[in-house]
């Protein structure tokens, strides 16, 4: 099994705790879009307690990657995902997957 497949398997397990019927294909696409950052333990996580980190998610993922224009709506979605995804150590791929679902932007990965 490749390292990428190992990561995806880990993320699928984590997603199962939050969303029993998660779209594994969408999770795979979101993971692939994160590139090499999934292999770095620091960049592989999202800290909901760090306001700077959350702003970075809004700026770099929601605004740049997804092409959103409403920062307030993006931050509301990030806060909502923080409430749903209660694991202490939040995988970035799973967090972004949940964020895409929250925003209804699955078509971005079609």
C-alpha positions, 0 to 999 in steps of 0.5 A: 500500500502506498503512503498516499493510500495509507493516509486516505485509509486513516482519513476514512477512519477519522471521517467515519466517526463524524460522517457515517455515510461520507463520500470517500471519493470526494475525500480522496480528491480533497486529500490529493488536492492537499499535495505533500502537506499530508505527509507533514505532521504539523501541516497535516492538522487543523487547530480550531483553538488557533484563530490565526490557523482558522483565518489561514483556512478561510484565506488559503482554502475557502477564498483561493482554492474554492474561489469564495468571495464572502469571508464571513460565510467562509468563517461561519462554515469553518466554525461550524466544522470545528463544532462538528469535528470534535476530535482533538487532533483534526486531520486537515483532509477530513476538515477540508472535506467537511468544509466543502460539504458544509459550503455545498461546494462538492462540484469544485472537485467534480 
